Amino acid sequence: MLLVVLSFGLAGVCVGQKLAITMDDLPLNGALPPGVTRAETTRNVLAVLKKRHVPAVYGFVNAKKLEGNADGAEALRLWAAAEPVGNHTYSHIDLEPNTAEAFEREIDENEPALELLTQKTGAENDWHWFRYPYLHEGDTVEKRRAVRAYLKAHGYRIAQVTLDWEDYLWNTAYARCVAKDDTKSMAWLRSSYLNTASEFLDLGREQAKLIYGHEISYVLLMHLGAFSSTILPDALDLLKKKGFKLVTLEEAESDAAYEGDPDAGLKDAGTLLDQWMQVKGIKYPEHAEKPYKEVEDVCK
C-alpha cells in the first residue's frame, strides 16, 4: 500500500502543469546594446532553447521589420531553420484604431515572408497560427467577429495567450544599461524581471481557477529581445520551480479552455484570462503591479 501511495505521489510531482512558450515581434523586439546584432541575439536564444530541450517555440513574425535590414533577415532565417513561425501581421498593426479590413490586409501581406521562410529552411512548419498584436482582438464585437471569421476562412488558428508579464519592457532598458556598463542597474533588471514573472505566473494560475474552477494548459507570451538570451535560463528555471511542464503550442491549445470566445468588444483586452475576467466581472486577486516607471527610467 505504501509503495502505491509513494508511486502516486511521485507521479503527481512529475506531471506538472502544461505550458507552451511563444515569442513575439520577430526578428527582434526593442533596442540592441552597442555592438550586438539581431542575428547574434537570435543564435543565443536558440542555443538556450536547444540546450534546455524546450519543445518547439513559435516565433510570431512582423515582416515589415525586414525591409532594408540584412541583420533582421538573417536573424529570422536562423529562427525559422530551428523553430516554427507564425503570423503577427505585417507591421504589428493595432486592431483597435483600425478597421477589420485594414487589419486583414496586414495578415495577408505578411504571408509571403512566412511562405518564403519555410520554403528556404525546408522546415515542416504550419505557419497558420495567428497572434494579435498587443493582444487586441477588437474594441467592438463586430470587429472581433469579422477578424475571427477571416482567420477561420483562411485556415488560421488563434495563438491565444494565458500568461504574460510583459517581458518586452526590459529589452530596451537592458540595452541602455549595457551601453552605460551599469552593473548595479543590470542586476536590478534581472531581479525585477524574475520577481514580476513570478508574480504574474501566480496571478494567471489564480485567474484560471476563478474562471474555470481549475488550472488549464497555459500559453506564455515572451518576446525575442536583447535581454532574452541572458535572462532566459533564469526564466526557464523559474518555470520549472513553479511546476510547469513545457509542451508545444498545439498541445497546450488542445485544452478545452481555448475553445471558448468571450465574444465582446474589449479595449486593451490582455490575455484570454484577462478577457474572461472582464466579461464575467470577476474581481482580480491582490497582486503587485509591474514596475513600468522604474524600468522605463533606469539607466537614462
Secondary structure, 3 states (H helix, E strand, C coil): CHHHHHHHHHHHHHHCEEEEEEEEEEEEECCCCCCCCHHHHHHHHHHHHHHCCCCCCEEEECHHHHCCCHHHHHHHHHHHHHCCEEECCCCCCCCCCCCHHHHHHHHHHHHHHHHHHHHHHCCCCCCCEECCHHHCCCCCHHHHHHHHHHHHHCCCEECCCCEECCCCHHHHHHHHHHHCCCHHHHHHHHHHHHHHHHHHHHHHHHHHHHHHCCCCCEEEEEEEECCHHHHHHHHHHHHHHCCEEECCHHHHCCCHHHHCCCCCCCCCCCCHHHHHHHHHCCCCCCCCCCCHHHHHHCCC
